[in-house]
Amino acid sequence: MTEFGYSVFAGRHEVDIEGALFHADTVGTFLTSGGKKAYLYGYEPDYLTDELKCSWGNLMMLQMPNTEKKLNRLSTYYSARLISNDWMQSVAETHEVYPVTIEPDKAGVTAYAVRRPDKEWALLTINKDPRRSAQLGVQFTSSSGISVERFIGKVDIAQFSREQYRWQDDGPNGRPALSNPPFHVQRTASQYYELPPYSVSVLRGRIGH
C-alpha cells in the first residue's frame, strides 16, 4: 500500500485518539489480507490546518507547535510504536500472520495475530467503542479445529487509550492535553483480558494447553 491516511482533508479525528485506532486497524487489515508493506502518509512533522472550516487537524505523527520548539507526539506516533515494537519485532525476519475470528462478529472489536521470529504470539486488538470496555477471551485453534491453546505463563500487555492520550481543541493552537506512551504491564495468563474504551492493545506471550 503506497499511501494511506485517515482522510484527504484535515480534521480533529486525525490528531485525536481515533487516529491511532484507524492506523492500527488499517495496518492489521492490510497485512492479514496478504499485504507486505504499508506506507503512512504523514511521517514528517507538520502544522494543524482547517481546509473545510470545520475542525483543525492533519495527517501527521508529530506536530510542529506554533509557539514551542518541542514536537508534540500524536496518537498515530504511539500506535506505530505499538505495532513495530510490541506486536512485531524490530527485526528483518519473517512474521507469520494468522486470521482471527471475533465472536460475536459485531462486538466492536477487531484483532490481528502474528507469530513473531522469537516464537511468541502477539495479538493486536482495537476496541472501537468510545464508552465501554470489552472483555476478550483468547483461544488459538489449529487449522483442523481439534487443538485449542491459550496464553500460558506471563503475558505482556501494552495498551494505548484516553488514559494515555487526550487532544485539546484550540483552533490552530490545538495540541495534546495528555501525550504519554502506551501502558505496559506483565500479568499471569487468564481467561479474559480487558480492552479499555477506544483503545489499541497488544497481548503477547507463549501458548500451550
Backbone torsions as a table, in degrees:
resi	resn	phi	psi	omega
1	MET	NA	112.3	-171.9
2	THR	-72.5	-22.8	-178.6
3	GLU	-166.9	134.1	173.8
4	PHE	-146.7	154.6	179.5
5	GLY	-166.4	169.1	-175.4
6	TYR	-63.6	-42.2	-177.2
7	SER	-160.3	158.1	174.7
8	VAL	-76.5	-13.6	178.7
9	PHE	-113.0	152.8	179.0
10	ALA	-73.7	146.5	177.7
11	GLY	-169.7	162.5	-175.1
12	ARG	-59.7	-37.3	-175.8
13	HIS	-59.8	-26.6	-179.8
14	GLU	-66.7	-28.9	-175.8
15	VAL	-108.3	-6.5	176.8
16	ASP	-91.8	-171.8	-175.5
17	ILE	-61.4	-26.8	179.6
18	GLU	-60.1	-30.0	178.2
19	GLY	-60.9	-39.1	178.8
20	ALA	-68.0	-42.3	179.9
21	LEU	-63.2	-44.6	179.4
22	PHE	-61.9	-44.7	-177.8
23	HIS	-60.6	-50.1	-178.6
24	ALA	-64.0	-42.1	-178.7
25	ASP	-66.5	-38.6	-179.8
26	THR	-66.8	-47.1	180.0
27	VAL	-63.8	-44.5	179.3
28	GLY	-61.4	-44.7	179.2
29	THR	-63.0	-44.2	-177.8
30	PHE	-62.7	-47.4	-178.3
31	LEU	-68.9	-38.4	178.4
32	THR	-65.7	-28.1	179.5
33	SER	-82.5	1.6	177.4
34	GLY	105.4	2.2	178.8
35	GLY	-67.5	157.0	-177.8
36	LYS	-111.1	-42.8	-177.0
37	LYS	-138.4	136.9	178.5
38	ALA	-128.0	131.6	-177.1
39	TYR	-114.0	116.9	178.1
40	LEU	-74.9	137.3	171.5
41	TYR	-86.1	117.6	177.9
42	GLY	121.6	33.2	177.4
43	TYR	-69.9	-35.3	-174.5
44	GLU	-80.7	149.0	176.3
45	PRO	-59.9	148.3	-177.6
46	ASP	-153.2	177.3	179.3
47	TYR	-105.2	162.6	173.1
48	LEU	-70.6	149.2	175.9
49	THR	-144.9	162.2	-178.0
50	ASP	-138.8	77.3	-174.4
51	GLU	-68.0	-36.3	-175.3
52	LEU	-99.0	4.6	178.6
53	LYS	58.6	43.1	177.7
54	CYS	-131.0	-36.1	174.9
55	SER	-163.3	156.2	-176.7
56	TRP	-95.7	138.4	178.0
57	GLY	-175.0	-166.6	174.5
58	ASN	178.6	159.9	174.8
59	LEU	-84.8	97.9	-177.0
60	MET	-160.4	152.2	174.9
61	MET	-95.1	-29.0	-177.6
62	LEU	-127.7	132.3	-177.6
63	GLN	-102.5	134.4	173.0
64	MET	-92.9	105.4	-178.6
65	PRO	-67.2	157.7	179.3
66	ASN	-77.1	-27.4	-171.6
67	THR	-116.8	-12.1	-177.4
68	GLU	-120.0	159.4	179.3
69	LYS	-90.4	-21.3	-177.4
70	LYS	-79.1	132.1	178.1
71	LEU	-72.3	142.2	174.5
72	ASN	-91.9	130.4	176.2
73	ARG	-85.6	122.0	-175.9
74	LEU	-97.5	175.0	-171.3
75	SER	-61.0	-37.3	-179.4
76	THR	-65.5	-30.4	175.7
77	TYR	-59.3	-44.6	-177.2
78	TYR	-73.0	-35.6	177.1
79	SER	-67.1	-33.9	176.1
80	ALA	-64.5	-38.6	176.8
81	ARG	-65.2	-41.0	177.8
82	LEU	-60.0	-43.6	-177.8
83	ILE	-67.2	-46.4	-172.9
84	SER	-82.9	-25.1	-175.9
85	ASN	-109.2	-26.4	-176.2
86	ASP	-110.7	-49.1	178.8
87	TRP	-70.7	-48.5	178.3
88	MET	-111.9	170.2	174.2
89	GLN	-97.1	146.8	178.5
90	SER	-83.6	60.7	179.6
91	VAL	-136.6	151.8	-179.9
92	ALA	-87.4	61.6	178.8
93	GLU	-132.2	163.8	-174.5
94	THR	-70.5	131.4	170.4
95	HIS	-108.8	127.9	-179.4
96	GLU	-88.8	120.8	-178.6
97	VAL	-99.5	132.8	-177.1
98	TYR	-123.7	148.9	178.7
99	PRO	-70.9	152.9	179.7
100	VAL	-128.1	138.3	175.2
101	THR	-113.8	128.1	177.8
102	ILE	-104.6	127.9	177.1
103	GLU	-123.7	127.4	-5.1
104	PRO	-70.3	157.3	-173.0
105	ASP	-74.9	-4.5	177.7
106	LYS	-112.3	32.3	-175.0
107	ALA	-77.5	-7.5	-177.6
108	GLY	77.4	15.0	179.3
109	VAL	-123.6	137.0	171.3
110	THR	-121.5	153.3	-177.4
111	ALA	-147.7	149.7	-177.1
112	TYR	-139.6	130.7	-172.9
113	ALA	-112.9	139.3	172.5
114	VAL	-133.7	148.2	167.7
115	ARG	-105.4	114.5	-171.9
116	ARG	-81.0	165.9	177.0
117	PRO	-58.5	-27.8	178.2
118	ASP	-81.3	8.1	176.7
119	LYS	73.5	6.3	172.5
120	GLU	-83.0	151.4	174.4
121	TRP	-99.1	139.7	-179.6
122	ALA	-133.6	136.1	-178.5
123	LEU	-117.9	117.4	174.8
124	LEU	-91.6	120.9	-176.0
125	THR	-124.9	146.7	177.5
126	ILE	-129.5	121.2	172.7
127	ASN	-98.4	113.1	-173.7
128	LYS	-92.2	0.8	178.1
129	ASP	-81.1	123.1	-176.2
130	PRO	-74.1	-12.0	-173.7
131	ARG	-123.5	-26.1	-172.4
132	ARG	-114.3	138.5	171.8
133	SER	-72.5	162.9	176.9
134	ALA	-125.6	141.2	174.6
135	GLN	-99.4	118.5	-175.0
136	LEU	-111.1	119.0	171.3
137	GLY	-93.8	134.5	-172.8
138	VAL	-117.6	125.3	174.0
139	GLN	-132.3	142.6	175.7
140	PHE	-112.0	117.4	-175.1
141	THR	-113.6	135.3	178.3
142	SER	-67.6	164.6	-178.2
143	SER	-61.9	-26.2	178.1
144	SER	-78.9	-16.9	-179.0
145	GLY	81.7	2.8	-176.6
146	ILE	-87.6	-47.1	-175.7
147	SER	-90.2	127.8	178.1
148	VAL	-122.2	126.5	179.5
149	GLU	-125.2	164.3	178.5
150	ARG	-135.4	170.8	170.5
151	PHE	-61.8	142.0	176.4
152	ILE	-129.9	160.9	179.2
153	GLY	68.3	-135.9	-179.5
154	LYS	-94.6	139.2	177.8
155	VAL	-115.8	126.6	175.0
156	ASP	-83.8	127.4	-178.1
157	ILE	-121.4	126.8	174.7
158	ALA	-123.2	129.4	-176.5
159	GLN	-135.9	141.6	179.0
160	PHE	-131.6	119.2	-177.1
161	SER	-149.5	-165.1	177.6
162	ARG	-68.7	-10.3	173.0
163	GLU	-69.6	-24.3	-179.8
164	GLN	-107.6	-22.6	-172.0
165	TYR	-144.1	130.8	173.9
166	ARG	-143.6	139.3	-179.2
167	TRP	-98.6	139.5	177.3
168	GLN	-111.5	112.0	177.6
169	ASP	-69.9	132.5	175.9
170	ASP	-159.7	46.9	-179.9
171	GLY	58.4	-135.3	-179.7
172	PRO	-68.9	-11.6	179.1
173	ASN	-102.3	14.2	176.9
174	GLY	-57.9	151.8	-175.4
175	ARG	-166.2	166.0	176.0
176	PRO	-68.6	129.0	171.4
177	ALA	-79.4	-23.5	177.5
178	LEU	-146.3	128.5	-178.1
179	SER	-146.6	87.2	-178.3
180	ASN	-119.0	154.8	178.0
181	PRO	-64.3	164.4	176.3
182	PRO	-56.0	147.8	177.6
183	PHE	-78.3	131.2	-180.0
184	HIS	-118.1	138.3	176.3
185	VAL	-153.4	151.8	174.9
186	GLN	-115.5	125.7	-176.0
187	ARG	-133.2	157.4	175.0
188	THR	-66.5	138.0	-179.6
189	ALA	-55.0	141.5	-178.2
190	SER	-138.9	177.3	-178.1
191	GLN	-74.7	-34.1	-177.5
192	TYR	-131.1	152.3	177.7
193	TYR	-129.8	135.0	-176.8
194	GLU	-89.1	131.7	176.5
195	LEU	-110.6	115.8	-178.8
196	PRO	-62.1	160.8	175.2
197	PRO	-57.3	144.9	177.6
198	TYR	44.4	65.3	-173.7
199	SER	-136.8	156.1	168.2
200	VAL	-115.8	126.4	-178.0
201	SER	-130.5	151.5	172.2
202	VAL	-125.9	125.9	173.3
203	LEU	-109.2	127.5	-174.2
204	ARG	-139.7	135.7	177.9
205	GLY	174.6	-169.2	177.4
206	ARG	-91.4	157.3	178.8
207	ILE	-123.4	157.5	178.8
208	GLY	-175.1	-177.3	-179.3
209	HIS	-85.5	NA	NA
